[in-house]
Every structure is written in C-alpha cells, then in structure tokens.
Amino acid sequence: MNFEEYRGFDATGLAGLVARGEVTPRELFERAEARARELAETLNAVSVWDLDHAEAALEAGPPAGPFTGVPFLLKDLYAFLR
C-alpha cells in the first residue's frame, strides 16, 4: 500500500481492511512508520522511536477491538505502555 492509498482511509477504514485480510497490521505499521520518518525532521513530533515494542506487538498479534491492527502514535501525556 502506498501513502496515497493509505491516506484515503480513516482508522475505521484501515481496521476494515485488516479485518477483511486485504492488508496486514505489519503492512499498515510499515506504511505509517515510513511516513512518520519522512516528516520527522519537519514536524519533530516523535521524541522516542520504540521499535522494539512495536515489533513485539506485531509478533504477538493485535488485541481484538474496533481498531485491530491500526497503527497509532502514543502521545507522551502520561500514557503508559503495557
């Protein structure tokens, strides 16, 4: 999936693609990470790249929920990872 295709979906649409098996959570993550890196210097929006945690989560499989497999950035407003 290229970025133009990716940006055509909201989180619900991306979750639907995953649910139907049209893309994998890893494909979405890789697309999102690539775009975040493209904009990292300009936006300075990502202070920590915790790719080990992301890789472990991808290996474990996404938890069930309405946004299963949809990547997101975790804002550092006292939010904690498990």
N, C-alpha and C positions, 0 to 999 in steps of 0.2 A: 504494500500500500504506500503510495507516495503521499507527500504532505497535502497536496490539493485534494486528494480523496479523503484523507484523514480529517481535514478541517471542515469538510462538508457534513460532518456528524457531530451531534452533541453527545453527552455522556450516555444518554438513553439509547441513542442510535448505535454507539460503539458497543454497548452491552448487548444489544440485539445481534450485532454481527458475531460477537463471541458466542452467544447462546445458540446461534444457527450454525456455528462451525465455519463461518466464512473467513474469519481471522482467528489467530490465537492471541492470548494475553501477551505472549512474548513479542509477537509482531507489533502489537499496539505499543508496548513498552519501548521497543527499539525505535519506533517512529517518534514517539513523544520525547525520548531521551535525545535523539538526533536533533530535533527542533529546539529543545531547550539548550543544547550545546551551541547551536548556531546563533542563538540570541543571548547567550550567557554574558558575553562581554558588554554588549549594548545595554541590556536590561539590568545586569547584576542582581538577578532575582534568586539565584540558587547559591546559598552560602556553604552548603555541605552536600557532596555527592556521595550518598551511602549506597553504592552499587552492590556491595556485598549483601546488604539486607535485601535489596531488590532482587538479586539473583536467588537468594534463599527463598524468598516469597514466590518467585516464579517456579522454582523447583518443587516447592511444597504444593503448588496449585492454589488458585484463588479461592478464598472463602465464598460460600454461597451468599447471594444477596442481589439486590436490584442492579448493582453496578459491577457484577462479577467480571473481572478481567480488565476493567478500565483503569489505566494508569492515572495517577494524580500526584501533585506535589504537596508535601506536608509543610504548612507554614509553621514557623517557629514561635507560635504564640502559646507556649506551654502545652503543646500537644505532644504526646509521647507514643513511641512505637512499642509494640509488644514483642 
